[in-house]
Amino acid sequence: MTATLPASSSSGAEEDMKGKKSLAASSSGGRPVNGAGSGLKNSVATPDVSTKLNTFNAVEITLATAFTCMSRNKRFDPPQSMTKIPEMPNFLICWVDYSSKYGMGYAMKDGTVASHFNDSTSLIMSPDEKHLEYVVRRGKGGSTYVRKHYEVEKRPDDLADKTRLLGHFSTYLMQKLYGEHSYTSMDLEKTTSMDFVQKYLRLKHAILFKISNEVLQVFQLLRPHETDIISRRPCRCLYQQE
């Protein structure tokens, strides 16, 4: 399933470093907005039947059972396991486009801040601001991503400029764009294997981010309060409006 969800945004002008901010989002599936995605499978359909069903079949059976109970003046209790859906995946909350000189800076919903540099490398800072992961592409076509982990205070000298630039991105993103929302949280225990943007593509009316956790995120440049998040894995859906 895909969902169109609110977000805030700004242009990518270098001078004012305007950013793009997602106010909420999460969905699962792999088709365009308003299309049906692959089935979300969970165990449980009716209170006394346990089977593997996709989301739509499960909802259909649950509604049919509810109407049957209503017609018989009986109480209907929704199956509890229907609520046991994985939490929404990690996704971008805001970004700032400085690719005319350096790269794209962004912040994730778990508090991770990173930069995708113009040389296709990425530098990621943990939410506690004490750990770094440097990601480089290797192999044929750059299909393999190799991570190197450092403590901020012990990072190598050849990463000094990128670390300093990431610090500027972090200050701007977290103070000006990130904000506090019910769907954001600082995962201070997250210091390794952090999610990052593998690729991004800027089009005339949208910008697309491919994230390492198998999420594709689309920001609509002409609809600044919407963003689309497409995940290959089942997850919760959240809709929130400013």
Residue frames relative to the residue before (quaternion, step in Angstrom):
aa qw qx qy qz dx dy dz
M 1.0000 0.0000 0.0000 0.0000 0.00 0.00 0.00
T 0.1465 -0.7591 0.6212 0.1279 3.55 -1.12 0.52
A 0.1222 -0.7981 0.5868 0.0618 3.54 -1.15 0.50
T 0.3190 -0.7120 0.5923 0.2010 3.51 -1.14 0.66
L 0.0135 -0.8397 0.5360 -0.0856 3.49 -0.48 1.25
P 0.6125 -0.6034 0.3719 0.3499 3.57 -1.15 0.62
A 0.0863 0.7589 -0.6438 0.0463 3.51 -1.21 0.54
S 0.2902 -0.7105 0.5844 0.2637 3.53 -1.25 0.06
S 0.1222 -0.8260 0.5497 0.0262 3.55 -1.06 0.48
S 0.0653 -0.7513 0.6476 0.1093 3.48 -1.43 0.01
S 0.6133 -0.5546 0.4011 0.3942 3.55 -1.18 0.25
G 0.5066 -0.6683 0.4584 0.2943 3.53 -1.29 0.21
A 0.2238 0.8026 -0.5287 0.1620 3.60 1.04 0.56
E 0.5051 -0.6765 0.4521 0.2878 3.52 -0.96 0.92
E 0.6693 0.5576 -0.3309 0.3629 3.57 0.85 -0.98
D 0.8075 0.2581 -0.1444 0.5105 3.58 0.75 -0.92
M 0.3201 -0.7898 0.4712 0.2274 3.56 1.33 0.07
K 0.1295 0.7994 -0.5714 0.1330 3.55 0.73 1.02
G 0.2448 -0.7960 0.5424 0.1106 3.57 -1.03 0.74
K 0.4049 -0.6804 0.5601 0.2437 3.44 -1.38 0.10
K 0.0892 -0.8480 0.5222 -0.0134 3.58 -0.58 1.11
S 0.2448 -0.7586 0.5880 0.1368 3.54 -0.87 0.99
L 0.2887 -0.7789 0.5333 0.1602 3.59 -0.75 1.03
A 0.7953 -0.1536 0.0889 0.5796 3.58 1.11 -0.29
A 0.3281 0.7650 -0.5373 0.1358 3.48 -1.16 0.38
S 0.3250 0.7177 -0.6027 0.1267 3.43 -1.32 0.46
S 0.1614 0.7698 -0.6069 0.1146 3.49 -1.02 0.80
S 0.2749 -0.7415 0.5710 0.2204 3.53 -1.23 -0.07
G 0.5325 0.6235 -0.4651 0.3337 3.51 -1.17 0.58
G 0.3237 -0.7760 0.5077 0.1875 3.55 -1.13 -0.32
R 0.5672 0.5714 -0.4133 0.4255 3.62 1.08 0.52
P 0.6707 -0.4772 0.3492 0.4478 3.59 -1.21 0.15
V 0.7298 -0.4175 0.3066 0.4462 3.55 -1.35 0.23
N 0.8233 0.1933 -0.2152 0.4884 3.51 -1.10 0.94
G 0.5599 0.5707 -0.4172 0.4321 3.61 1.20 0.23
A 0.4988 -0.6368 0.4892 0.3262 3.57 -1.23 0.34
G 0.2919 -0.7667 0.5498 0.1569 3.55 -0.88 0.89
S 0.7121 -0.3896 0.3213 0.4877 3.54 -1.26 -0.24
G 0.6276 -0.6016 0.3453 0.3536 3.55 -1.07 0.72
L 0.3499 -0.6915 0.5942 0.2152 3.52 -1.07 0.79
K 0.1551 -0.8354 0.5248 0.0525 3.56 -0.41 1.21
N 0.0996 0.7643 -0.6308 0.0895 3.50 -0.98 0.94
S 0.4590 -0.6732 0.5052 0.2842 3.51 -1.16 0.60
V 0.6976 0.3913 -0.3747 0.4689 3.59 -0.71 1.21
A 0.0356 -0.7786 0.6264 -0.0046 3.49 -0.97 0.94
T 0.7818 0.0382 0.0049 0.6223 3.56 0.62 -1.15
P 0.7035 -0.4865 0.3002 0.4222 3.60 -1.18 0.35
D 0.7928 0.2827 -0.1655 0.5139 3.60 1.05 -0.58
V 0.6659 0.4372 -0.3170 0.5147 3.59 1.21 0.32
S 0.0799 -0.7919 0.6048 0.0269 3.58 -0.84 0.98
T 0.2500 0.7544 -0.5656 0.2203 3.55 -0.56 1.19
K 0.5294 -0.6048 0.4820 0.3488 3.56 -1.28 0.19
L 0.0755 0.8030 -0.5830 0.0981 3.57 -0.55 1.15
N 0.4414 -0.6421 0.5271 0.3392 3.53 -1.16 0.45
T 0.7408 -0.4515 0.2646 0.4211 3.55 -1.25 0.36
F 0.7078 0.4849 -0.2829 0.4288 3.55 0.77 -1.01
N 0.6502 0.4933 -0.3212 0.4804 3.60 0.98 -0.77
A 0.6399 0.5296 -0.3299 0.4485 3.58 0.99 -0.82
V 0.6580 0.5000 -0.3060 0.4726 3.58 0.97 -0.87
E 0.6337 0.5429 -0.3277 0.4429 3.58 0.98 -0.87
I 0.6901 0.4713 -0.2820 0.4713 3.58 0.86 -0.97
T 0.6407 0.5292 -0.3239 0.4524 3.57 1.00 -0.82
L 0.6661 0.4918 -0.3016 0.4727 3.59 0.95 -0.87
A 0.6386 0.5262 -0.3307 0.4538 3.58 0.98 -0.81
T 0.6500 0.5076 -0.3100 0.4729 3.55 1.01 -0.84
A 0.6415 0.5343 -0.3214 0.4469 3.57 1.01 -0.85
F 0.6806 0.4791 -0.2940 0.4699 3.60 0.92 -0.87
T 0.6116 0.5416 -0.3477 0.4601 3.57 1.08 -0.66
C 0.6507 0.5043 -0.3077 0.4771 3.57 0.98 -0.88
M 0.6466 0.5249 -0.3229 0.4496 3.58 0.99 -0.81
S 0.6714 0.5028 -0.3038 0.4518 3.57 0.95 -0.87
R 0.7176 0.4056 -0.2346 0.5153 3.58 1.20 -0.50
N 0.4345 -0.7191 0.4326 0.3272 3.55 1.35 0.19
K 0.4527 0.6572 -0.4640 0.3845 3.53 1.00 0.88
R 0.5196 -0.6258 0.4814 0.3266 3.55 -1.19 0.55
F 0.1806 -0.7745 0.5984 0.0975 3.54 -1.06 0.81
D 0.1127 -0.7745 0.6211 0.0411 3.57 -0.84 1.03
P 0.3978 -0.7260 0.5007 0.2528 3.63 -0.51 1.10
P 0.5541 -0.6103 0.4419 0.3539 3.61 -1.01 0.71
Q 0.4708 -0.7149 0.4404 0.2708 3.57 -0.69 1.08
S 0.6540 0.5457 -0.3328 0.4046 3.57 0.95 -0.78
M 0.5169 0.6363 -0.4240 0.3850 3.59 1.23 -0.26
T 0.6725 0.4915 -0.2977 0.4665 3.59 1.16 -0.50
K 0.5764 0.5980 -0.3806 0.4066 3.58 1.24 -0.20
I 0.2328 0.7596 -0.5536 0.2496 3.50 0.45 1.30
P 0.5605 -0.6183 0.4156 0.3617 3.63 -0.91 0.79
E 0.5681 -0.5915 0.4493 0.3543 3.55 -1.16 0.63
M 0.6259 -0.5394 0.3940 0.4026 3.54 -1.20 0.44
P 0.5332 -0.6507 0.4364 0.3190 3.58 -1.06 0.72
N 0.6236 -0.5106 0.4276 0.4094 3.52 -1.31 0.17
F 0.0671 0.8002 -0.5917 0.0710 3.58 -0.96 0.82
L 0.6408 -0.5364 0.3898 0.3870 3.57 -1.31 0.25
I 0.2699 -0.7336 0.6034 0.1578 3.53 -1.05 0.87
C 0.7967 -0.0977 0.0957 0.5887 3.57 0.94 -0.83
W 0.0920 -0.7915 0.6024 0.0464 3.54 -1.25 0.43
V 0.1481 -0.7579 0.6256 0.1109 3.52 -1.29 0.33
D 0.2773 -0.7917 0.5323 0.1136 3.55 -0.73 1.13
Y 0.1006 0.7746 -0.6130 0.1187 3.53 -0.49 1.25
S 0.2517 0.8315 -0.4629 0.1761 3.52 1.25 0.61
S 0.5114 0.6397 -0.4278 0.3824 3.59 1.21 -0.21
K 0.7838 0.2276 -0.1388 0.5609 3.57 1.24 -0.43
Y 0.8557 0.1596 -0.0245 0.4916 3.56 0.73 -1.06
G 0.6714 -0.4549 0.3483 0.4700 3.58 0.65 -1.06
M 0.5958 -0.5537 0.4547 0.3629 3.52 -1.36 -0.32
G 0.1523 -0.7785 0.6039 0.0774 3.57 -0.80 1.04
Y 0.0508 0.8118 -0.5779 0.0665 3.59 -1.02 0.73
A 0.2335 -0.7421 0.6111 0.1460 3.55 -1.32 0.40
M 0.3173 -0.7601 0.5452 0.1558 3.56 -1.00 0.92
K 0.6636 -0.5388 0.3429 0.3896 3.57 -1.21 0.37
D 0.6635 0.4864 -0.3153 0.4731 3.63 1.18 -0.36
G 0.6334 -0.5655 0.3211 0.4194 3.59 1.28 0.18
T 0.4684 0.6625 -0.4448 0.3793 3.57 1.28 0.02
V 0.1050 -0.7673 0.6301 0.0571 3.58 -1.03 0.84
A 0.0489 0.8154 -0.5711 0.0818 3.56 -0.86 0.91
S 0.2092 -0.7427 0.6153 0.1615 3.50 -1.38 0.13
H 0.2203 -0.7209 0.6433 0.1340 3.53 -1.05 0.88
F 0.2247 -0.8255 0.5077 0.1014 3.56 -0.25 1.30
N 0.6601 -0.5422 0.3630 0.3722 3.54 -1.27 0.42
D 0.6501 0.4879 -0.3271 0.4820 3.61 1.21 -0.29
S 0.5477 -0.6604 0.3500 0.3759 3.59 1.36 0.34
T 0.5167 0.5745 -0.4546 0.4430 3.58 1.19 0.42
S 0.2112 -0.7636 0.5955 0.1328 3.57 -1.26 0.38
L 0.1211 -0.7514 0.6440 0.0771 3.53 -1.15 0.72
I 0.1045 -0.8154 0.5692 -0.0110 3.55 -0.66 1.19
M 0.1535 -0.7782 0.6036 0.0810 3.57 -0.96 0.87
S 0.4731 -0.6946 0.4739 0.2629 3.55 -0.87 0.99
P 0.6632 -0.5270 0.3504 0.3995 3.60 -1.18 0.44
D 0.6784 0.4723 -0.3066 0.4720 3.62 1.10 -0.56
E 0.4061 -0.7583 0.4240 0.2834 3.58 1.39 0.04
K 0.5788 0.5964 -0.3715 0.4139 3.59 1.16 0.52
H 0.7622 0.3194 -0.1629 0.5389 3.57 1.23 -0.31
L 0.1620 -0.7752 0.6068 0.0680 3.53 -1.17 0.74
E 0.0879 -0.7356 0.6632 0.1059 3.51 -1.29 0.49
Y 0.1661 -0.7725 0.6090 0.0694 3.52 -0.85 1.05
V 0.1190 -0.8191 0.5612 0.0082 3.55 -0.64 1.17
V 0.0236 -0.7819 0.6227 -0.0176 3.55 -0.85 1.04
R 0.4127 -0.7040 0.5258 0.2400 3.56 -1.19 0.60
R 0.0520 -0.7897 0.6109 -0.0211 3.52 -1.00 0.95
G 0.7104 0.4808 -0.3256 0.3977 3.52 -1.32 0.10
K 0.7238 -0.4300 0.3212 0.4337 3.52 -1.37 0.07
G 0.8419 0.0813 -0.0941 0.5251 3.54 -0.70 1.09
G 0.5131 -0.6682 0.4079 0.3518 3.57 1.25 0.25
S 0.3250 0.7939 -0.4615 0.2260 3.56 1.15 0.60
T 0.6925 0.4250 -0.2688 0.5172 3.62 1.24 -0.28
Y 0.1956 -0.7807 0.5868 0.0893 3.55 -0.91 0.99
V 0.1362 -0.7974 0.5869 0.0340 3.55 -0.72 1.12
R 0.2060 -0.7976 0.5607 0.0839 3.57 -0.79 1.09
K 0.0765 -0.7461 0.6583 0.0642 3.52 -1.23 0.65
H 0.2345 -0.8057 0.5364 0.0907 3.55 -0.76 1.07
Y 0.0199 0.7921 -0.6084 0.0445 3.57 -0.98 0.90
E 0.4078 -0.6088 0.5950 0.3303 3.49 -1.34 0.25
V 0.6167 -0.5867 0.3710 0.3712 3.57 -1.01 0.82
E 0.7103 0.4652 -0.2603 0.4597 3.58 0.91 -0.92
K 0.7544 0.3589 -0.1990 0.5124 3.59 1.22 -0.34
R 0.3295 0.7555 -0.5091 0.2479 3.58 1.15 0.40
P 0.5780 -0.6101 0.4104 0.3538 3.63 -1.09 0.63
D 0.6379 -0.5665 0.3690 0.3688 3.55 -1.17 0.58
D 0.6502 0.5356 -0.3366 0.4207 3.61 1.05 -0.66
L 0.6686 0.4505 -0.3086 0.5047 3.60 1.28 -0.04
A 0.3547 0.7739 -0.4701 0.2329 3.58 1.28 0.11
D 0.6906 0.4790 -0.2947 0.4546 3.60 0.82 -0.95
K 0.6736 0.4874 -0.3014 0.4668 3.57 0.92 -0.88
T 0.6330 0.5221 -0.3330 0.4646 3.59 1.03 -0.72
R 0.6468 0.5108 -0.3159 0.4701 3.57 0.99 -0.82
L 0.6566 0.4983 -0.3104 0.4736 3.59 0.95 -0.84
L 0.6319 0.5251 -0.3291 0.4654 3.59 1.00 -0.80
G 0.6165 0.5497 -0.3372 0.4518 3.57 1.08 -0.69
H 0.6422 0.5068 -0.3146 0.4814 3.58 1.03 -0.78
F 0.6286 0.5264 -0.3247 0.4715 3.57 0.99 -0.86
S 0.6659 0.5291 -0.3015 0.4309 3.56 0.86 -1.01
T 0.6549 0.5189 -0.3113 0.4527 3.58 0.90 -0.93
Y 0.6919 0.4764 -0.2810 0.4641 3.56 0.85 -0.97
L 0.6926 0.4965 -0.2886 0.4366 3.59 0.79 -1.00
M 0.7401 0.4397 -0.2421 0.4475 3.57 0.78 -1.05
Q 0.7178 0.4378 -0.2595 0.4752 3.59 1.06 -0.65
K 0.7763 0.3720 -0.1794 0.4761 3.58 1.02 -0.76
L 0.8308 0.2782 -0.0948 0.4726 3.58 0.94 -0.84
Y 0.6297 0.6148 -0.3498 0.3210 3.58 0.92 -0.85
G 0.0840 -0.8408 0.5275 0.0880 3.57 0.69 -1.06
E 0.4223 -0.6689 0.5437 0.2803 3.54 -1.36 0.06
H 0.0626 0.7946 -0.5961 0.0969 3.55 -0.75 1.10
S 0.6468 -0.5388 0.3734 0.3898 3.55 -1.24 0.39
Y 0.7183 0.4443 -0.2441 0.4766 3.58 1.14 -0.55
T 0.6414 0.4772 -0.3454 0.4915 3.63 1.23 0.10
S 0.0903 0.7800 -0.6151 0.0718 3.55 -1.13 0.67
M 0.4171 -0.6981 0.5283 0.2441 3.54 -1.09 0.74
D 0.1639 -0.7837 0.5946 0.0737 3.57 -0.49 1.19
L 0.1499 -0.8547 0.4932 0.0610 3.55 0.25 1.32
E 0.6207 0.5318 -0.3460 0.4606 3.60 1.24 -0.20
K 0.5686 0.5978 -0.3735 0.4241 3.55 1.28 -0.19
T 0.1170 0.8163 -0.5522 0.1226 3.59 -0.34 1.25
T 0.7671 0.2082 -0.1377 0.5909 3.62 1.25 -0.26
S 0.8137 0.2571 -0.1944 0.4837 3.55 -1.36 0.25
M 0.2360 0.7991 -0.5143 0.2033 3.55 0.98 0.87
D 0.5270 -0.6313 0.4718 0.3180 3.55 -1.14 0.73
F 0.0192 0.8011 -0.5968 0.0415 3.56 -1.06 0.73
V 0.5566 -0.5862 0.4710 0.3531 3.55 -1.29 0.36
Q 0.2839 -0.7689 0.5515 0.1547 3.56 -0.72 1.09
K 0.7858 -0.0486 0.0676 0.6129 3.54 1.03 -0.87
Y 0.0257 -0.7676 0.6348 0.0846 3.53 -1.26 0.28
L 0.1449 -0.7815 0.6045 0.0534 3.53 -1.18 0.63
R 0.1755 -0.7874 0.5850 0.0831 3.54 -0.71 1.07
L 0.1202 -0.7880 0.6033 0.0264 3.53 -0.76 1.15
K 0.7315 -0.4162 0.2886 0.4566 3.57 -1.27 -0.04
H 0.8263 0.1972 -0.0664 0.5234 3.57 0.89 -0.92
A 0.7852 0.2145 -0.1244 0.5675 3.61 1.21 0.09
I 0.1770 -0.7392 0.6322 0.1503 3.50 -1.34 0.24
L 0.1995 -0.8001 0.5623 0.0619 3.57 -0.84 1.05
F 0.1143 -0.7752 0.6194 0.0496 3.55 -1.06 0.86
K 0.1637 -0.7496 0.6336 0.0994 3.57 -0.91 0.93
I 0.1626 -0.8205 0.5465 0.0404 3.57 -0.46 1.26
S 0.6143 -0.6113 0.3720 0.3324 3.58 -1.10 0.71
N 0.6605 0.4926 -0.3153 0.4709 3.63 1.21 -0.27
E 0.5858 -0.6247 0.3347 0.3932 3.56 1.23 0.64
V 0.4886 0.6088 -0.4571 0.4263 3.54 1.06 0.81
L 0.1538 -0.7393 0.6488 0.0941 3.52 -1.10 0.84
Q 0.0723 -0.8110 0.5806 0.0017 3.57 -0.69 1.09
V 0.1257 -0.7982 0.5887 0.0211 3.53 -0.90 1.02
F 0.1383 -0.7657 0.6241 0.0716 3.55 -0.83 1.01
Q 0.3066 -0.7482 0.5663 0.1597 3.55 -0.84 1.05
L 0.3274 -0.7812 0.4977 0.1865 3.59 -0.43 1.17
L 0.7143 0.4175 -0.2576 0.4992 3.61 1.09 -0.56
R 0.7117 0.3079 -0.2290 0.5885 3.60 1.31 -0.05
P 0.1566 -0.8836 0.4323 0.0888 3.56 0.55 1.22
H 0.7084 0.4423 -0.2792 0.4739 3.60 1.16 -0.31
E 0.6727 0.4563 -0.3056 0.4959 3.57 1.19 0.44
T 0.0449 0.7497 -0.6603 -0.0025 3.51 -1.25 0.59
D 0.2717 -0.7489 0.5842 0.1553 3.55 -1.12 0.69
I 0.0772 -0.7801 0.6201 0.0315 3.54 -0.96 0.91
I 0.0685 -0.7999 0.5960 -0.0124 3.54 -0.71 1.11
S 0.0308 -0.8095 0.5853 -0.0332 3.55 -0.68 1.13
R 0.4357 -0.6911 0.5109 0.2675 3.57 -1.06 0.72
R 0.6938 0.4395 -0.2690 0.5030 3.55 1.26 -0.33
P 0.5653 -0.5844 0.4440 0.3766 3.61 -1.10 0.62
C 0.1155 0.7921 -0.5916 0.0960 3.57 -1.02 0.72
R 0.6230 -0.5180 0.4202 0.4086 3.53 -1.32 0.17
C 0.2875 -0.7187 0.6021 0.1958 3.54 -1.27 0.46
L 0.0597 -0.7982 0.5994 0.0073 3.56 -0.89 0.90
Y 0.0579 -0.7715 0.6328 0.0322 3.53 -0.95 0.90
Q 0.0973 0.7914 -0.5960 0.0949 3.57 -0.72 1.01
Q 0.1511 -0.7992 0.5798 0.0475 3.54 -0.92 0.94
E 0.4906 -0.6821 0.4661 0.2771 3.54 -0.94 0.94
